[in-house]
Each structure stands twice: as structure tokens, then as C-alpha cells.
């Protein structure tokens, strides 16, 4: 995709359909990632600052953002509040990323909002600020939709990348959440945990409480310093709140939760993996703070039901039973570690057949070090995306690492076509085996859409 592919359109001409509007937004991808808030601030000013009408819960972090957003959305929705949710990247359809009460923005509303915003985007593109990016436009569409079309009581607001210079940081939230800090997007956010933590801490606002499960001492120090400078109270896992695992089996985990305000002796979730207990605890701490600060009404029975009902597509999600196919969007070393832990502790299988497709910007060695000790077959494929990693390169890396751990028994297969790779793993997976498809969410979205709906997913960050 190149900048010459951006569809030309006479200024002032309205789009006639949602697909036209989405096509325009997605064709902004070649303009890349442009950290900084100047274009967003100008866009908000031209829209008469719609972000000031909304109550945002701003969620940043390396992993777990989507799951925390899912828990918060479900709790607020089941408690009778209207809740907007903005997440990225989307799994199957562009409209997945902007939701009201769990339902995607309608194509009619999307078209109306985009037609309002496009002339303003063109105006900024013609100025010294330059062309707004795909993600900036998507962020503005979400804000305008929530502020002037759907009017939610709360907006669960996920960062795209980092925090400090992310386009979502144009808002002033009522609560900030930083799930964790890990080795991801370091080519943009910085080459150390401290630097990445500083970018995530950029969402901390003056006087606004912040909840976090950050664990590295150097990252905690960054958050503590930022919170102190901003006169913001930091609620940190294992200090101000904690959880204790009571039981853990597939699709059923229970834990005890303790906050500064009260204990919850037993609460259950159906999402899998130890990391989901941490994500659930972060969401619970956020809800407890909103009860204290904003008189949020959440009954205990509703809380229990909502936590157990929460699902998040593409995260340890079993999309087929015959053969068993598990998909997981783990794409960085920390994600690889939690996936490996879940494969050891949660799932039973005779043989493990693993399909992997990645983007070229990721740390594949450390990811593979977590996964390779567990697999019997490794199929390397490629996502249908312009920044994909070459499957042959991944295979070379995997073979080198397998030699290091003396695993000569693992079959390594290169199949760049992901649909062909999926067919290969299906034929190899006996009823007692488990097939796992993991890596970039661009691959996960395609596989999920193909297996569940026999259709191709839309694409976009």
C-alpha cells in the first residue's frame, strides 16, 4: 500500500456508504504512526471540543488492555449504565472498535459522523500540521459519535500505542488504568522498560486516580514519580489491592479480592489464563474507585454475573471443538509467557500443533523461547498485512532456538498462505490434540472470521 493509493475525492463531496467511508479511513494507513497531539487537538477544536462532554476511563498498558476494557464494559452495562467502548486493533470489522453497550456503531451513524469529520480532516491535511493518520481519524470518529450521537454515561477508552503522545490522550479521564509494561513497540516507545513506562504514564492526569498492575521496580518508580508530580493517587497491585487464586480450571477461575475499601471473598471469571485474574482484579479496583469517587451503583450480584459473563475475542478463545483450535493474540515476549503458562496449566492435550504469524517489528526470539518447549509441530505462516514477518525467517530462527534446547523432534513447516497453514494444522490435529494459532491480531482476526463465519475479515489498525 502506498500513499498514491489514497482515494482522491473532491473536497466537500460526501461519502454515499459506510464502506466508502471506511475505505477512506483505512487508506490513511500509509501515513503511518505520527506520535503527537497537535492534529488531534486541532480536530477537537474544529469539532467544538466534543471530548469535554464525556466521562472517560483511559486504559493503557502493554498487554491486557482489551480484557480490562471488556470487564469494565460488561460490569457497567449490566449495572444499567450506557457505556461506550473504543478498542484497537479490531478483530473482524472496522465497526468493532467503536461500540455502545457491546454493539458495534451502526453503518448509518458511522457514515454520518465521517461525513461531518472529513472536511475538517482535509483542512488539517492542507495546513502545516499535515495529514491526520488513520488512528487519529478513528479516534475523532469515536469521540464525535459518543458525544453527539449515542451519549453514553461512561466511555471505556483504550490507547492505541503508548500513552503520552497517543491520539487517545487528547481526553481528560475520570480514571486512568495502566495494566502493565513490557517489551513491545520499543522501536517507537523507547529501548528500556523505564522509557516504555514513561510513555504509558503519560495518560496520568492531574488529580485523577490511577490503577496499575505494573510489577517491575523501575516501572513502578516511574509511575510513582509521575503520580506524585500530578497529585494523583496510585492504586498498585500487591500494595493497595491484591487477589488470591482460589481455583483455576478451563473456563472457570475463582479468586478472592481485597481493596482499600472492602474485601470480596469470592468472585468467578470464565476467561482463561492466570493473567486474566490480574486483569479482572485491575477492573475490579477501577469499579471500586468509581463507587467511592463517583457514587457508581453496582450491586454485588450484578458484579458477579458480569465478571463471569465477560468474553474477549481472540484471547485464549476456543473457536473449534473438532478439531480443537485455540486462538490467542499473543505477539510479544510477555504475551508468549502467559500463553505458555496457560498451555501448561489450563489445557490438556496429547500433542500441541502451533501456527504462528507475526509482524516484522516484534521480538520473536523471546516469544519463541516461551513456546518452543511445548510444541510438537510448528507451522510458520504470514498475516495478510503489509508489515508481516517472512515465514522463512521465522522458521530459521525457530530451528536455531530448537537446536539450543535440543528439541530435534519438533517438525517445523513453512506455509506462508495462512489459509493453507490452517488446513494443515486441522488435518494434523487428532481429537486428543490441541491446535493453537497465535501471533499478531491481524492473523488472529482473519483466522477467527474464516473459521466462525467462512468470511474474510476487514483490516485496519
Secondary structure, 3 states (H helix, E strand, C coil): CCHHHCCCCCCCCCCCCHHHHHHHHHCCHHHCCCCCCHHHHHHHHHCCCHHHHCCEEEEECCCCHHHHHHHHHHHHHHCCCCEEEECCCCCCCHHHHEEECCEECCHHHHHHHHHHHHHHHHHHHCCCCCCCCHHHHHHHHHHHHHHHHHCCCEEEEECCCCCCCCHHHHCCCCEEEECCCCCCCHHHHCCCHHHHHHHHHHHCCCCCCEEECCCCHHHHHHHHHHHHHCCCCEEEECCCEEEEEEEEECCEEEEEEECCCCEEEEEEECCCCHHHHHHHHHHHHHHHHHHHHHCCCCCHHHHHHHHHHCCCCCCCEEEEECCEEEEECCCCHHHHHHHHHHHHHCCCCCCEEEEEECECCCCHHHHHHHHHHHCCEEEEEECCCCCECCHHHHHHHHHHHHHHCCCCCCEEEEEEEHHHHHHHHHHHCCCCCEEEEEECHHHHHHHHHHHHHCCCCCCCC
